[in-house]
Amino acid sequence: MGEVIEWRGPAPFYYVVIPEDESEAIGSVATAFTYGWGVIPVRAVVAGTTFTTSLFPRNGGYLLPLKDAVRRPAGIDVGDRVAVELSLVPA
């Protein structure tokens, strides 16, 4: 379960913060999957919807971008905690 946060920029972006233990496990194999800058391609399942994206490293952990096409229909908002299923995809 990870918390949904909002990153303000030119447009708001929503992310799920990957918990510390899971981030450590991902970090231990990251070099086999990253395609640069520590970004790791993944297949994710949130609220029953499967999508592809990439994890972004941040503060020793990872953020999962949460697409509006997933977030809005599921009624997910900032501060919610959501279950995430991740599969790392070789770069």
C-alpha positions as CSV (number, residue, x, y, z in Angstrom):
1,M,0.0,0.0,0.0
2,G,1.4,3.4,-1.0
3,E,0.1,6.9,-0.4
4,V,-0.9,9.1,-3.3
5,I,0.8,12.4,-3.5
6,E,0.6,15.4,-5.9
7,W,3.6,17.0,-7.5
8,R,2.8,20.5,-8.6
9,G,4.5,21.8,-11.7
10,P,3.2,23.3,-14.9
11,A,0.4,20.7,-14.4
12,P,-0.3,18.5,-11.4
13,F,1.1,15.0,-11.5
14,Y,0.0,12.2,-9.1
15,Y,2.3,9.5,-7.8
16,V,2.0,6.5,-5.5
17,V,4.9,6.5,-3.0
18,I,6.4,3.0,-3.0
19,P,7.0,1.9,0.6
20,E,10.5,1.7,2.0
21,D,10.8,-2.1,2.1
22,E,9.6,-2.5,-1.5
23,S,11.8,0.4,-2.7
24,E,14.8,-1.4,-1.1
25,A,14.0,-4.6,-2.9
26,I,13.6,-2.8,-6.2
27,G,16.8,-0.9,-5.6
28,S,18.7,-4.1,-5.1
29,V,17.9,-5.2,-8.7
30,A,17.5,-1.8,-10.3
31,T,20.7,-1.9,-12.4
32,A,19.3,-4.9,-14.3
33,F,16.2,-3.0,-15.3
34,T,17.0,0.7,-15.5
35,Y,17.3,2.4,-18.9
36,G,19.1,5.5,-17.4
37,W,18.8,8.0,-14.6
38,G,17.5,5.3,-12.3
39,V,14.2,5.1,-14.1
40,I,12.7,1.6,-14.2
41,P,10.0,0.4,-16.6
42,V,7.1,-1.4,-14.9
43,R,3.8,-2.9,-15.5
44,A,1.4,-1.8,-12.7
45,V,-2.0,-2.8,-11.5
46,V,-4.0,-0.3,-9.4
47,A,-7.7,-0.6,-8.7
48,G,-8.0,-3.5,-11.2
49,T,-6.5,-1.5,-14.1
50,T,-3.2,-2.6,-15.7
51,F,-0.9,0.0,-17.3
52,T,2.7,0.5,-18.2
53,T,4.9,3.3,-16.9
54,S,8.2,3.8,-15.2
55,L,9.2,4.2,-11.6
56,F,11.1,7.4,-10.7
57,P,13.8,7.4,-8.0
58,R,13.2,10.0,-5.3
59,N,14.8,10.4,-1.8
60,G,16.1,6.8,-1.8
61,G,12.8,5.3,-2.8
62,Y,10.6,5.2,-5.9
63,L,7.5,7.0,-7.1
64,L,4.9,5.4,-9.4
65,P,3.2,7.8,-11.8
66,L,-0.5,7.4,-11.4
67,K,-2.3,8.1,-14.7
68,D,-5.5,10.1,-14.6
69,A,-7.1,7.3,-16.7
70,V,-6.6,5.0,-13.7
71,R,-7.0,7.5,-10.8
72,R,-10.2,9.3,-11.8
73,P,-12.5,6.2,-12.5
74,A,-11.3,4.6,-9.3
75,G,-12.0,7.8,-7.3
76,I,-8.4,7.9,-6.1
77,D,-7.2,11.2,-4.7
78,V,-4.3,12.8,-2.8
79,G,-3.7,11.2,0.6
80,D,-5.4,7.9,-0.3
81,R,-3.5,4.7,0.3
82,V,-3.7,2.3,-2.6
83,A,-2.6,-1.3,-3.3
84,V,-0.2,-1.6,-6.2
85,E,1.0,-4.7,-8.0
86,L,4.3,-4.1,-9.8
87,S,6.2,-6.2,-12.4
88,L,9.6,-4.8,-13.4
89,V,10.1,-4.9,-17.2
90,P,13.6,-5.3,-18.7
91,A,14.8,-2.2,-20.5
